[in-house]
Amino acid sequence: MKDAILAAPPRFFKNLLLDEFQSEAIWHLQRNTSTLVSAPTGTGKTVIADFLVDACIKSGKRIAYTAPVKALVNQKFRNYAQMVGRNQVGILTGDLSENPDAPVLLMTTEVFRNMLVSGAPTLKKIAWVVFDEIHYLDHAQRGTVWEEAIMLMPPAMKLLGLSATVPNASEIADWIESVHKAPVAVVSHTERAVPLEHLYYNRMCGTIKPEKLMYARTSSVLAHKGLDIKAGFLSQRDLDGLRSDRDLGFQDDSNHLDMVRYVAANRLFPCLYFVMSRRGCEEKAHQLAAKADYLRPREKEAVRVAIKQELTAMALRPDSIPRFAQVSEMWRRGIAFHHAGMLPATKQIVETLLERKLLRVLYATETFAVGVNMPVRTVCFDSLKKYDGREVRYLTQGEYFQMA
């Protein structure tokens, strides 16, 4: 990266007209200043990271890109391999190690932390590190990984932190400044490129806007004093209010098949359907596949070709993957499931099919929401409850918006 300090923020990157927050963030990076960027999903945070990757390669510096889940690491590996050339990109996860001395190195945050602890020579000459989903600093179980990684970074190493949901970017920046004794810029953007529309679905009533719901006068609802919809955003109080159909004043026997039928009838595919358990993901996908087939013949052929290409690239045979015939038949119907317990090869095929718009419905656990950029029009929630490792609780506002 050029060491010269630019007098004004840049307006373009690779012929792309930059938004104001992108331009501001890139200006800080050009000044060799660690930067935190908070902006909603779909507003272009990726462009900022792309600039940094491109600048590091052009200046002969190395950059590490870290993410909390393997699905996001794999996606970024494919994206940057296409952007700068496969020989320029390496990947390190618990499942895969390829080209570890590459100028651009993709890895999970845990791998990065472990390499810092062990003093791995692979980290030599790395000038920048990107922390995608840096709000994981606040994660109850995994937050210490991000804390330790940031604290163990060499003083000369700069960072770019990205998040769609971090509520306390300034506090995080202050903490990083205190650790590294160097300034950290904060760039925030709040306007979504595509506003979210929040709807409740009931088989008898169809979709209902939250502010239209008529609550029974239960103590739990009265305590929240109804809904508070501002600027198209649900408050934490709203999420807590949607606790049960009893609170809504009726008993709802709708199931996922009813909701998917509604999505299909209203041409709202592709649909990402969140289910809070791995078993539930698989069961619901099989139930839908037994009743529906969404792909036309030419799309089925495109699925077959994509599967063959992925297997060839991974040097795998179909018979080496358990239940491959069963899941591949599901894929040819435009239906799939995705969770952390799947084989890496199977997950990669599913991600590729969704990227190519060959899936209509994907049942997924919460891990799929972590930064993975996919062409999805509708997001459904099977439940607003989750098990967090200690108890079953309702989603926080941040978790809800990360998934939505």
C-alpha positions as CSV (number, residue, x, y, z in Angstrom):
1,M,0.0,0.0,0.0
2,K,1.2,3.5,-0.8
3,D,2.6,5.3,2.2
4,A,1.6,8.7,0.9
5,I,-1.3,10.3,2.8
6,L,-4.1,11.4,0.4
7,A,-5.5,14.9,0.9
8,A,-9.1,13.7,0.3
9,P,-11.0,10.4,0.4
10,P,-11.1,8.5,-2.9
11,R,-14.3,8.5,-5.0
12,F,-13.7,5.4,-7.1
13,F,-12.4,1.9,-6.7
14,K,-12.0,-0.2,-9.9
15,N,-14.4,2.1,-11.7
16,L,-17.0,1.7,-8.9
17,L,-18.4,4.9,-7.5
18,L,-17.9,4.6,-3.7
19,D,-20.5,5.5,-1.1
20,E,-19.5,8.1,1.4
21,F,-18.8,5.6,4.2
22,Q,-16.8,3.3,1.8
23,S,-14.7,6.3,0.7
24,E,-14.1,7.4,4.3
25,A,-13.0,3.9,5.4
26,I,-10.7,3.4,2.5
27,W,-9.1,6.8,3.2
28,H,-8.3,5.7,6.7
29,L,-6.8,2.5,5.4
30,Q,-4.6,4.4,2.9
31,R,-3.3,6.3,5.9
32,N,-2.3,3.0,7.4
33,T,-4.8,3.4,10.2
34,S,-6.7,0.5,11.8
35,T,-10.4,0.9,11.1
36,L,-13.7,-0.5,12.3
37,V,-16.6,-0.4,9.9
38,S,-20.2,-0.8,11.1
39,A,-22.8,-1.0,8.3
40,P,-25.9,-3.1,7.5
41,T,-25.8,-6.2,5.4
42,G,-25.9,-5.4,1.6
43,T,-24.4,-1.9,1.9
44,G,-21.0,-2.7,0.5
45,K,-18.6,-3.5,3.4
46,T,-17.0,-6.1,1.2
47,V,-15.8,-3.4,-1.2
48,I,-13.7,-2.0,1.7
49,A,-12.0,-5.3,2.3
50,D,-11.6,-5.8,-1.4
51,F,-9.7,-2.6,-1.7
52,L,-7.4,-3.6,1.2
53,V,-6.7,-7.0,-0.4
54,D,-5.9,-5.3,-3.7
55,A,-3.7,-2.7,-2.1
56,C,-1.7,-5.2,-0.2
57,I,-1.0,-7.4,-3.2
58,K,0.0,-4.3,-5.3
59,S,2.4,-3.2,-2.6
60,G,3.9,-6.6,-1.9
61,K,2.4,-7.0,1.6
62,R,0.6,-9.9,3.0
63,I,-2.9,-9.8,4.5
64,A,-4.9,-12.3,6.6
65,Y,-8.7,-12.4,6.3
66,T,-10.4,-14.1,9.3
67,A,-14.0,-15.1,9.8
68,P,-15.9,-16.9,12.5
69,V,-17.2,-19.9,10.5
70,K,-15.8,-22.1,7.8
71,A,-18.7,-21.4,5.4
72,L,-17.7,-17.7,5.2
73,V,-13.9,-18.5,5.0
74,N,-14.7,-20.9,2.1
75,Q,-16.8,-18.3,0.3
76,K,-14.2,-15.6,0.7
77,F,-11.5,-18.0,-0.6
78,R,-13.5,-18.6,-3.8
79,N,-14.2,-14.9,-4.2
80,Y,-10.6,-13.8,-3.8
81,A,-9.2,-16.6,-5.9
82,Q,-11.4,-15.3,-8.7
83,M,-10.5,-11.7,-8.0
84,V,-6.7,-11.9,-7.7
85,G,-5.9,-15.4,-8.9
86,R,-5.8,-18.7,-7.1
87,N,-2.0,-18.7,-6.8
88,Q,-2.3,-15.5,-4.7
89,V,-4.7,-16.9,-2.2
90,G,-4.4,-19.5,0.6
91,I,-6.8,-21.1,3.1
92,L,-6.4,-22.5,6.6
93,T,-9.3,-24.1,8.4
94,G,-9.6,-27.3,10.5
95,D,-10.6,-29.1,7.3
96,L,-8.4,-27.6,4.7
97,S,-4.9,-26.2,4.3
98,E,-3.8,-24.8,0.9
99,N,-1.0,-22.4,-0.1
100,P,-0.3,-21.1,3.5
101,D,2.4,-18.7,2.3
102,A,0.1,-16.9,-0.1
103,P,-0.1,-13.1,0.0
104,V,-3.8,-13.4,0.9
105,L,-4.5,-15.9,3.6
106,L,-8.1,-16.9,4.6
107,M,-8.7,-18.6,7.9
108,T,-11.1,-18.9,10.9
109,T,-10.4,-16.6,13.8
110,E,-9.6,-19.6,16.0
111,V,-6.9,-20.6,13.6
112,F,-5.4,-17.1,13.5
113,R,-5.4,-16.9,17.3
114,N,-3.7,-20.3,17.6
115,M,-1.1,-19.3,15.1
116,L,-0.3,-16.2,17.1
117,V,0.0,-18.2,20.3
118,S,2.4,-20.7,18.7
119,G,4.4,-18.1,16.8
120,A,3.7,-19.7,13.5
121,P,6.1,-18.6,10.8
122,T,3.2,-18.4,8.3
123,L,2.2,-15.1,10.0
124,K,5.6,-13.5,9.1
125,K,5.3,-10.3,7.0
126,I,1.5,-10.1,7.4
127,A,0.8,-6.4,7.5
128,W,-3.0,-6.4,7.8
129,V,-5.7,-8.6,9.3
130,V,-9.4,-8.4,8.5
131,F,-11.8,-9.4,11.3
132,D,-15.0,-10.1,9.5
133,E,-18.0,-10.2,12.0
134,I,-15.9,-8.4,14.7
135,H,-19.0,-8.1,16.9
136,Y,-18.1,-11.7,17.9
137,L,-16.0,-10.0,20.6
138,D,-19.3,-9.8,22.5
139,H,-20.1,-13.6,22.0
140,A,-20.6,-15.3,25.4
141,Q,-18.7,-18.5,24.4
142,R,-16.3,-17.5,21.7
143,G,-15.6,-13.8,22.4
144,T,-12.3,-14.6,24.1
145,V,-10.9,-15.9,20.9
146,W,-11.3,-12.4,19.3
147,E,-10.0,-10.7,22.4
148,E,-6.9,-12.9,22.5
149,A,-6.2,-12.6,18.8
150,I,-6.3,-8.8,18.9
151,M,-4.2,-8.6,22.1
152,L,-1.6,-11.0,20.6
153,M,-1.2,-9.2,17.3
154,P,2.2,-7.7,16.7
155,P,2.3,-3.9,17.1
156,A,3.1,-3.4,13.5
157,M,0.1,-5.4,12.3
158,K,-3.0,-3.2,11.4
159,L,-6.6,-4.4,11.5
160,L,-9.8,-3.8,9.6
161,G,-12.9,-4.9,11.5
162,L,-16.3,-5.4,9.8
163,S,-19.7,-5.9,11.2
164,A,-23.4,-5.4,10.3
165,T,-24.6,-5.5,13.9
166,V,-21.9,-4.1,16.3
167,P,-23.7,-1.7,18.6
168,N,-20.6,-0.4,20.4
169,A,-18.0,0.2,17.7
170,S,-16.6,3.3,19.5
171,E,-16.1,1.3,22.7
172,I,-14.3,-1.5,20.8
173,A,-12.1,1.0,19.1
174,D,-11.2,2.6,22.4
175,W,-10.2,-0.8,23.8
176,I,-8.1,-1.7,20.7
177,E,-6.4,1.7,20.9
178,S,-5.5,1.0,24.6
179,V,-4.1,-2.4,23.7
180,H,-2.0,-1.4,20.6
181,K,-1.3,2.2,21.6
182,A,-2.3,3.3,18.1
183,P,-5.3,5.2,16.7
184,V,-8.4,3.2,15.4
185,A,-10.8,4.9,13.1
186,V,-14.6,4.2,13.4
187,V,-16.8,4.4,10.3
188,S,-20.6,3.9,10.7
189,H,-23.4,3.7,8.2
190,T,-27.0,2.9,9.3
191,E,-29.1,3.0,6.1
192,R,-29.9,-0.4,4.6
193,A,-29.7,-0.7,0.8
194,V,-32.9,-2.7,0.8
195,P,-35.1,-2.1,3.8
196,L,-36.3,-5.1,5.7
197,E,-40.0,-5.9,5.9
198,H,-41.0,-7.8,9.0
199,L,-44.0,-10.1,8.8
200,Y,-45.6,-12.7,11.0
201,Y,-47.1,-15.7,9.1
202,N,-50.2,-17.7,10.1
203,R,-51.8,-20.3,7.9
204,M,-55.3,-18.9,8.5
205,C,-54.5,-15.2,8.1
206,G,-51.5,-15.2,5.8
207,T,-48.8,-12.5,6.6
208,I,-49.4,-9.9,9.2
209,K,-47.3,-6.8,9.9
210,P,-46.2,-6.7,13.5
211,E,-47.8,-3.4,14.2
212,K,-51.2,-4.8,13.1
213,L,-51.1,-7.7,15.6
214,M,-53.8,-7.6,18.2
215,Y,-52.4,-8.9,21.5
216,A,-54.3,-10.6,24.2
217,R,-54.1,-8.6,27.5
218,T,-51.5,-10.9,29.1
219,S,-49.1,-9.7,31.7
220,S,-46.1,-10.4,29.5
221,V,-47.5,-8.3,26.7
222,L,-48.7,-5.5,28.9
223,A,-45.3,-5.2,30.4
224,H,-43.9,-4.4,27.0
225,K,-46.7,-1.9,26.2
226,G,-47.1,-3.2,22.6
227,L,-44.8,-2.9,19.7
228,D,-42.4,-0.1,18.8
229,I,-41.7,0.0,15.1
230,K,-39.4,2.8,14.1
231,A,-37.7,3.3,10.7
232,G,-38.5,-0.3,9.7
233,F,-36.6,-1.9,12.6
234,L,-37.9,-4.3,15.3
235,S,-36.8,-3.4,18.8
236,Q,-35.7,-6.0,21.3
237,R,-39.1,-5.4,23.0
238,D,-40.8,-6.4,19.8
239,L,-39.0,-9.7,19.6
240,D,-39.8,-10.5,23.2
241,G,-43.4,-9.6,22.5
242,L,-43.7,-12.2,19.7
243,R,-43.4,-15.0,22.2
244,S,-46.3,-17.3,21.5
245,D,-49.5,-17.6,19.6
246,R,-51.3,-17.4,22.9
247,D,-50.0,-13.9,23.2
248,L,-51.3,-13.2,19.7
249,G,-54.8,-14.1,20.7
250,F,-55.1,-17.3,18.5
251,Q,-53.7,-20.8,18.3
252,D,-51.5,-21.3,15.2
253,D,-51.1,-24.8,13.8
254,S,-49.0,-23.6,10.8
255,N,-45.9,-25.5,9.9
256,H,-42.9,-24.9,7.6
257,L,-44.7,-26.4,4.6
258,D,-47.5,-23.9,4.9
259,M,-45.0,-21.0,5.0
260,V,-43.0,-22.3,2.1
261,R,-46.2,-22.7,0.0
262,Y,-47.0,-19.1,0.8
263,V,-43.5,-18.0,-0.3
264,A,-43.8,-20.0,-3.5
265,A,-47.2,-18.7,-4.3
266,N,-46.1,-15.1,-3.9
267,R,-42.9,-15.6,-5.9
268,L,-40.6,-14.8,-3.0
269,F,-37.9,-17.3,-3.7
270,P,-35.0,-17.9,-3.0
271,C,-35.9,-18.6,0.6
272,L,-33.5,-19.1,3.5
273,Y,-35.4,-20.9,6.3
274,F,-33.7,-20.8,9.7
275,V,-34.2,-23.8,12.0
276,M,-32.5,-23.9,15.4
277,S,-31.3,-27.5,15.2
278,R,-29.3,-29.6,12.8
279,R,-31.8,-32.5,12.9
280,G,-34.6,-30.0,12.3
281,C,-32.9,-28.7,9.2
282,E,-32.5,-32.1,7.7
283,E,-36.0,-33.3,8.6
284,K,-37.7,-30.2,7.2
285,A,-35.7,-30.4,4.0
286,H,-36.6,-34.0,3.5
287,Q,-40.3,-33.3,4.2
288,L,-40.4,-30.5,1.6
289,A,-38.5,-32.6,-1.0
290,A,-41.1,-35.3,-0.7
291,K,-43.8,-32.9,-1.8
292,A,-42.2,-30.3,-4.0
293,D,-40.0,-29.9,-7.1
294,Y,-39.1,-26.3,-8.0
295,L,-36.6,-26.7,-10.8
296,R,-37.1,-26.8,-14.5
297,P,-35.2,-29.3,-16.7
298,R,-32.5,-26.9,-17.7
299,E,-32.0,-25.9,-14.1
300,K,-31.7,-29.6,-13.1
301,E,-29.0,-30.0,-15.7
302,A,-27.2,-27.0,-14.3
303,V,-27.3,-28.6,-10.9
304,R,-25.8,-31.8,-12.3
305,V,-23.0,-29.9,-14.0
306,A,-22.3,-27.8,-10.8
307,I,-22.1,-31.0,-8.7
308,K,-19.8,-32.6,-11.1
309,Q,-17.5,-29.5,-11.3
310,E,-17.3,-29.3,-7.5
311,L,-16.5,-33.0,-7.0
312,T,-13.9,-32.9,-9.7
313,A,-12.2,-29.8,-8.1
314,M,-12.2,-31.6,-4.8
315,A,-11.0,-34.9,-6.3
316,L,-14.0,-36.8,-4.8
317,R,-16.3,-39.5,-6.1
318,P,-20.1,-39.4,-5.3
319,D,-19.9,-42.8,-3.6
320,S,-17.3,-41.4,-1.2
321,I,-19.9,-39.1,0.4
322,P,-22.5,-40.7,2.7
323,R,-26.1,-40.4,1.5
324,F,-25.0,-38.5,-1.6
325,A,-27.6,-40.0,-3.9
326,Q,-30.3,-38.9,-1.4
327,V,-29.1,-35.3,-1.0
328,S,-28.3,-34.8,-4.6
329,E,-31.8,-35.8,-5.6
330,M,-33.0,-33.1,-3.1
331,W,-30.7,-30.6,-4.7
332,R,-32.2,-31.3,-8.2
333,R,-35.5,-30.3,-6.7
334,G,-34.1,-26.9,-5.6
335,I,-34.1,-27.8,-1.9
336,A,-31.2,-28.3,0.5
337,F,-30.1,-28.1,4.1
338,H,-26.9,-26.6,5.6
339,H,-25.4,-26.9,9.1
340,A,-22.0,-27.2,10.8
341,G,-22.2,-31.0,11.2
342,M,-22.1,-31.7,7.4
343,L,-19.1,-32.8,5.5
344,P,-17.1,-29.9,4.1
345,A,-17.6,-31.1,0.5
346,T,-21.3,-31.3,0.9
347,K,-21.5,-27.9,2.4
348,Q,-19.4,-26.4,-0.4
349,I,-21.7,-27.9,-3.0
350,V,-24.8,-26.4,-1.3
351,E,-23.1,-23.0,-1.1
352,T,-22.2,-23.1,-4.8
353,L,-25.7,-24.1,-5.8
354,L,-27.2,-21.2,-3.8
355,E,-24.6,-18.8,-5.2
356,R,-25.7,-19.9,-8.7
357,K,-29.4,-19.4,-7.8
358,L,-30.1,-23.1,-8.3
359,L,-31.8,-23.5,-4.9
360,R,-35.2,-22.2,-4.0
361,V,-35.3,-23.2,-0.3
362,L,-32.4,-23.7,2.0
363,Y,-33.0,-24.9,5.6
364,A,-30.0,-23.7,7.7
365,T,-28.9,-23.2,11.3
366,E,-27.8,-19.9,12.7
367,T,-24.2,-20.5,11.6
368,F,-25.2,-19.8,8.0
369,A,-26.1,-16.2,8.9
370,V,-22.5,-15.3,9.8
371,G,-21.5,-13.0,7.0
372,V,-22.1,-15.4,4.1
373,N,-23.4,-13.4,1.2
374,M,-26.0,-15.2,-0.8
375,P,-28.8,-14.2,-3.2
376,V,-31.8,-14.6,-0.9
377,R,-35.1,-12.7,-1.1
378,T,-37.0,-14.1,1.9
379,V,-35.8,-15.2,5.3
380,C,-38.0,-17.3,7.5
381,F,-37.7,-18.2,11.1
382,D,-39.0,-21.5,12.4
383,S,-38.7,-20.1,15.9
384,L,-37.5,-17.0,17.8
385,K,-35.9,-19.2,20.4
386,K,-32.4,-20.8,20.4
387,Y,-30.3,-22.9,22.7
388,D,-27.1,-20.9,23.4
389,G,-25.1,-23.7,25.1
390,R,-26.6,-23.0,28.5
391,E,-30.3,-22.4,28.1
392,V,-33.1,-22.0,25.7
393,R,-33.7,-18.2,25.2
394,Y,-35.1,-15.8,22.7
395,L,-33.0,-14.3,20.0
396,T,-31.4,-10.9,20.8
397,Q,-32.0,-8.0,18.5
398,G,-28.5,-8.4,17.1
399,E,-28.9,-12.1,16.4
400,Y,-32.2,-11.5,14.7
401,F,-30.8,-8.8,12.3
402,Q,-27.7,-10.8,11.6
403,M,-29.9,-13.7,10.4
404,A,-32.4,-11.4,8.6
